[in-house]
């Protein structure tokens, strides 16, 4: 639905507070019978003033000049009177010239525009019309990845808007003016999301997604009760091929020595470290542990599965660990 923003300068004359009825004109208010009139067929900026007195012509030209400009910007329509954008017209000078002009003369109306006022008005309008782009966001819904849709932003072309308004006012035209905006692209879109990992701790399964689409499912081992795999959202922060195993600063590893790459390495052949300290996804030579909660907090995989996963994820890949 179109939004309407109406910015009008309204002048109400001949009325009193409380809604009193305007006074009825008396013969004394009427122009003198011998008041000079403008020759027939004379126009000022296209408005016919022939046969009018100076006062009548002034009122007619002021009313014509006060007609609002119509500005449109996407779904917004703005009506703005010339005074709000810094425009003034030499009405008196035009009427004075009309009184002595030959019949049928077409006279211009000189309009002056204070660009600083126009610029200030457009700057205020831009604050209403401009909006920043909205990036896509990744979250979980019902233990599945959900990525919000990105939204483009817009920034009003203020310089062009000022130029068009000044030109229309100077030419004393009231054609609709279409304001243009620069489209601001979001930096992160749905299409930018690649692999997403969701680990179900209770089920001991790792679900791999392409964005929001299911990709593959792996059986894994997760942490035992004394050393549970942490819940939350993490990222892959390091990837190592054929890693060394170094004993962590934990009672269960006290007195153990580092283990080099090889068939007895507890990390298998691949390590994908998470932003959770000391926790990672890795292969294991203990195939019998897969499917159970027996690790010291890490997520174990069959070595071929860990190697495949290693090749299909990257640094920064989001990893959700849920309790289900």
Secondary structure, 3 states (H helix, E strand, C coil): CCEEEEECCCCCCCCECCCECCCCCCHHHCCCCCCCECCCCCEECCEECCCCEHHHHHHHHHHHHCCCEEEEECCEEEEECHHHHCEEECHHHHHHHHHCCCCCCEECCCEEECHHHHHHHHHHHHHHHCECCECCCEEEECCEEEECCCECEEEECHHHHHHHHHHHHHCCCCCCEECCEEEECCCCCHHHCCEEEEEECCCCEEEEEECCEEEEEEECEEECHHHCCCCEEEEEEEEEECCCECCCCCHHHCCCCCECCCCCCCCCCEEEEECCCCCEEEEECCHHHCCCEEECCCEEEEHHHHHHHHHHCCCCCEEEEECC
